[in-house]
């Protein structure tokens, strides 16, 4: 029998109080509810729910009977500690219990603790508990490779050593390095090791350039084979090869400036390889269109993450945490959900969407925006009709001037909708017309409006 307990008793999410053993069945249900919520707790018999100690008659046989009832009606089996305790000079039964094999069932049903109540779980809630329980075991990157398909002899020791040195770890042997990187379990290689270090090329990347804004005509296609780090570099080089590169001078030196931020593109490429669903046999694709670059990977947002939460950043749901940790070790990703803010900071117009099990990051190409701002683009991607009449304005510019003349307070998003352009394309046009002295923006105390100021080019009257 345990020693006297002096502090007052009260029910909570992990403590349940019962007046007598007549409530044993309900007590077992409470144990299961607490186990499923907290993994352990306490159950007292001889104490009323309000904390008043009423005591009970109990002996060693009582303890054995309670133990047998718990063993018969709670699954998976638990091994609680059952004892007689003194509270306020009265004898009570005290049960402490714990377990990590959720979900637990009492009398064939499962429950969850909510405040001090036991709520029976729905089928969907039970499914979520089971999925959460097995999530670690179900992770592809954490599964052992087929020993016949890949052994230590199938890994490139030079790759392992380069990685270890890049990660700032001490090199001794390949086996010890793999253990330090947690890429072996019970002596077996894990799938993540294959992606990074296999001698035979474990992955394929598919890249293509299209002639227009659709996938109807391919003008270049290339499939790359390699490990995960090699393919990240290949994806980046392929994009750089097939988009426009500008330049700026820094002192006496020329610096290349891609039309899309490579910091944003590289982060999106790494995310595609880091978060893709490796159980899906599809490939990561890089698709370069006239108006955009798309990076596509099999597998949508993971573990209930929404688009809104993803765009806010500082939150991460990792489908492949072991792969993500390997990237973190070599400073290719951070562990703080900073990837998405980095992309948005460097490419604010990026669009994300999920289609048919694919996650797609789409980056707008400014070169195409400039093309359509300077002239019409037909359905085959060709630029036509660059200037119109004596005014020297393009069709787009003339239509924009018409809109301004008819609706001086029109906003740029409304212009974009009317003209069939992106907001970035409209900004290009309005900036250009303002520099040419055709258009101006007047700001009042409460609102602003547009005004055409060059009567020869834009005309205050007919445009």
Secondary structure, 3 states (H helix, E strand, C coil): CCCCECCCCCCCCCEEEECCHHHHHHHHHHHHHHHHHHCEEEEEECECCCCCECCCCCCHHHHHHHHHHHHHHEECCCCCEEEEEEECCEEEEEEEEECCCCCCEECCECEEEECCEEEECCHHHHHHHHHHHHHHHHCCCCCECCCCCCCHHHECHHHHHHHHHHCCCCCCCHHHHHHHCCCEECCEEEHHHHHHHECCCCEEEEEEEECCCCCCCEEEEEEEEECHHHHHHHHHHHHHHHCCEEEEEECCEEEEEECCCHHHHHHHHHHHHHHCCCCCCCCEEEEECCCEEEEEEECCCCCCCCHHHHHHCCCCCCCCHHHHHHHHHCCCCCCCCCHHHHHHHHCCCCEEEEECCEEEEEEECHHHHHHHHHCEECCCCCEECCCECCCCECHHHHHHHHHHHHCCCCCHHHHHHHHCCCHHHHHHHHHHHHHCCCEEEEECCCCEEEEECCCCCCCCCCC
